[in-house]
């Protein structure tokens, strides 16, 4: 149990409402010192990431342009959890939409707060095995995606070389590594 006390909410005002998040200004007061300050909070839907392995131990990746860094990024499939959708349902949907792959075997292997200093959401990582291509990808209008298959054994080098550098994807692969060590009897 933490001894850190939550700050008291004094006011909240909407600054922006977009299709993917809202931005609010929160005025809060420290329960310890009494100091007041304004903090900016991004309220976003939860997200999912999918580590999809084929029967022959290929990992299903996607390459897409990212506007924040203004370049293509190699990642695992993923996206937002829609209203009323469970994280697992979102993971299944995102994998199918972005890659055309599907699988019957799904497991949650970890979750993180993407940036707890300013964001309200959570990112869930799912592992699916024996993924198979069942149709053509059908990304949404804002996505231009190239599906890439890599040997699962190449993931550490893709991370070390910086070819994969999306922080939430790196975190997902950390969960995968921890999950693999549990499966083999380690920690």
Backbone torsions as a table, in degrees:
resi	resn	phi	psi	omega
1	UNK	NA	134.2	-176.9
2	UNK	-82.5	143.7	172.9
3	UNK	-89.4	-3.5	179.8
4	UNK	-78.0	124.1	-176.7
5	UNK	-88.8	143.0	177.1
6	UNK	-68.8	149.4	175.4
7	UNK	-79.2	145.9	-178.9
8	UNK	-83.4	131.5	177.9
9	UNK	-76.5	121.9	177.3
10	UNK	-98.4	-39.2	177.9
11	UNK	-160.8	164.4	179.0
12	UNK	-147.6	133.4	176.5
13	UNK	-137.0	140.1	-179.7
14	UNK	-74.9	128.1	176.7
15	UNK	-102.8	-36.7	-179.4
16	UNK	-156.4	145.2	175.3
17	UNK	-127.8	117.5	-179.3
18	UNK	-120.3	178.5	-179.5
19	UNK	-71.1	-17.1	-178.4
20	UNK	-115.6	-14.6	177.7
21	UNK	-164.3	166.2	167.5
22	UNK	-115.9	150.6	177.4
23	UNK	-117.4	122.7	-179.0
24	UNK	-120.5	150.6	170.6
25	UNK	-103.4	122.5	179.4
26	UNK	-109.8	127.2	170.6
27	UNK	-98.4	123.6	-175.7
28	UNK	-132.7	159.1	-179.0
29	UNK	-125.8	133.4	178.4
30	UNK	-66.1	132.2	176.5
31	UNK	-72.1	-19.2	-177.2
32	UNK	-93.0	-55.4	-174.0
33	UNK	-97.0	-18.4	-177.2
34	UNK	83.8	-4.5	179.9
35	UNK	-63.8	142.4	177.1
36	UNK	-110.4	144.8	178.9
37	UNK	-156.1	160.6	176.5
38	UNK	-101.6	133.9	-180.0
39	UNK	-125.2	146.0	-180.0
40	UNK	-104.4	129.6	-174.5
41	UNK	-126.6	128.6	175.3
42	UNK	-95.5	117.3	177.5
43	UNK	-98.3	109.7	-176.7
44	UNK	-127.1	157.7	174.5
45	UNK	-64.5	156.3	171.8
46	UNK	-63.6	157.6	-179.3
47	UNK	-121.7	161.7	174.3
48	UNK	-130.4	150.5	170.7
49	UNK	-126.0	147.3	-178.1
50	UNK	-127.7	120.5	168.5
51	UNK	-96.0	107.2	-176.6
52	UNK	-109.5	121.4	178.3
53	UNK	-109.9	135.8	174.9
54	UNK	-84.8	170.2	-179.9
55	UNK	-60.5	-29.9	-179.9
56	UNK	-95.3	23.8	174.0
57	UNK	62.9	37.6	168.8
58	UNK	-95.6	145.4	175.8
59	UNK	-102.4	135.0	-177.9
60	UNK	-89.3	115.9	-179.4
61	UNK	-117.3	163.2	174.2
62	UNK	-128.8	143.6	174.0
63	UNK	-116.6	129.1	-179.4
64	UNK	-151.2	155.9	178.8
65	UNK	-73.3	134.7	177.5
66	UNK	-117.0	121.5	-174.3
67	UNK	-68.0	-31.2	-179.3
68	UNK	-63.5	-41.8	-178.8
69	UNK	-102.0	-3.6	176.7
70	UNK	55.5	46.5	176.9
71	UNK	-162.4	169.0	175.6
72	UNK	-73.7	147.0	-178.4
73	UNK	-130.9	132.7	175.6
74	UNK	-91.7	124.0	-171.2
75	UNK	-144.1	176.8	167.7
76	UNK	-93.8	157.8	177.9
77	UNK	-60.9	150.5	178.9
78	UNK	174.8	177.6	179.4
79	UNK	167.9	-163.5	-175.2
80	UNK	-82.4	147.9	171.5
81	UNK	-85.1	120.9	-180.0
82	UNK	-74.3	157.0	176.8
83	UNK	-53.6	132.0	178.2
84	UNK	79.5	1.5	-177.5
85	UNK	-101.7	142.7	173.6
86	UNK	-80.4	157.5	175.6
87	UNK	-56.4	-40.6	179.4
88	UNK	-64.5	-42.0	177.9
89	UNK	-61.8	-39.8	177.8
90	UNK	-64.4	-41.0	179.5
91	UNK	-62.3	-45.5	178.2
92	UNK	-60.8	-45.0	-179.3
93	UNK	-63.9	-47.3	-177.9
94	UNK	-62.7	-43.2	178.5
95	UNK	-59.6	-47.1	-178.5
96	UNK	-65.4	-46.7	-178.8
97	UNK	-63.0	-47.8	-173.0
98	UNK	-78.1	-28.9	-172.4
99	UNK	-124.9	-20.0	-173.3
100	UNK	81.7	4.7	179.6
101	UNK	-94.3	151.0	176.1
102	UNK	-144.4	164.6	179.9
103	UNK	-159.4	156.6	177.9
104	UNK	-93.6	-26.4	-173.4
105	UNK	-97.1	111.1	-177.8
106	UNK	-127.8	143.1	178.4
107	UNK	-150.4	132.8	172.5
108	UNK	-74.4	125.4	-179.5
109	UNK	-113.2	-6.5	176.8
110	UNK	170.3	167.6	176.1
111	UNK	-152.4	154.0	-179.3
112	UNK	-140.3	158.8	167.6
113	UNK	-86.8	114.6	-176.0
114	UNK	-55.0	-43.6	176.0
115	UNK	-158.3	86.2	-173.2
116	UNK	-64.8	-13.7	177.4
117	UNK	-68.5	-31.8	-174.3
118	UNK	-137.0	-5.0	-176.1
119	UNK	-120.6	149.1	-178.0
120	UNK	-97.2	-10.1	-168.7
121	UNK	-93.1	174.9	-179.1
122	UNK	-127.4	149.1	176.5
123	UNK	-118.8	122.2	-176.9
124	UNK	-103.1	135.1	177.7
125	UNK	-109.3	125.9	178.1
126	UNK	-112.6	145.1	173.3
127	UNK	-110.2	132.1	173.5
128	UNK	-130.8	138.7	-177.4
129	UNK	-117.0	162.9	-178.3
130	UNK	57.0	35.9	177.5
131	UNK	-66.1	139.4	179.7
132	UNK	-131.9	146.5	175.0
133	UNK	-76.0	120.1	-176.8
134	UNK	-114.9	-11.2	179.0
135	UNK	-167.4	177.2	174.4
136	UNK	-73.6	146.3	175.3
137	UNK	-61.0	153.9	177.4
138	UNK	-138.9	65.5	-179.1
139	UNK	-65.4	160.4	179.1
140	UNK	-74.0	174.1	-173.4
141	UNK	-61.5	-21.6	-178.2
142	UNK	-94.9	4.6	-177.4
143	UNK	-117.9	130.9	169.7
144	UNK	-122.9	106.1	-167.3
145	UNK	-120.7	139.0	170.9
146	UNK	-113.3	124.9	178.3
147	UNK	-80.8	133.5	-178.4
148	UNK	-128.7	130.7	174.2
149	UNK	-107.2	130.0	178.1
150	UNK	-129.8	151.0	173.4
151	UNK	-60.9	133.8	179.4
152	UNK	-56.2	-33.4	-179.4
153	UNK	-66.7	-15.3	-179.3
154	UNK	-85.9	-6.1	-177.0
155	UNK	-57.1	-47.4	179.7
156	UNK	-55.9	-39.6	179.8
157	UNK	-71.9	-35.7	176.2
158	UNK	-61.9	-35.0	177.4
159	UNK	-74.8	-49.2	-178.6
160	UNK	-59.4	-40.1	-176.7
161	UNK	-76.4	-12.4	-176.8
162	UNK	84.4	3.3	177.3
163	UNK	-62.3	-37.6	170.0
164	UNK	-107.8	116.1	-178.1
165	UNK	-136.4	9.0	175.9
166	UNK	-70.8	121.2	-172.0
167	UNK	-56.5	-40.2	-178.6
168	UNK	-72.9	-27.0	175.0
169	UNK	-73.6	-40.1	175.3
170	UNK	-60.1	-43.4	177.6
171	UNK	-62.5	-39.9	178.7
172	UNK	-61.1	-43.3	178.7
173	UNK	-67.8	-28.4	173.4
174	UNK	-63.7	-45.7	177.1
175	UNK	-59.1	-40.3	180.0
176	UNK	-62.2	-44.2	178.3
177	UNK	-61.9	-45.3	177.9
178	UNK	-62.7	-40.4	178.9
179	UNK	-63.8	-42.3	179.8
180	UNK	-64.1	-37.7	179.9
181	UNK	-69.3	-33.6	175.6
182	UNK	-64.9	-43.4	-177.6
183	UNK	-63.6	-32.2	-177.9
184	UNK	-90.4	7.8	177.6
185	UNK	93.1	-0.4	177.3
186	UNK	-81.5	179.3	179.8
187	UNK	-19.7	NA	NA
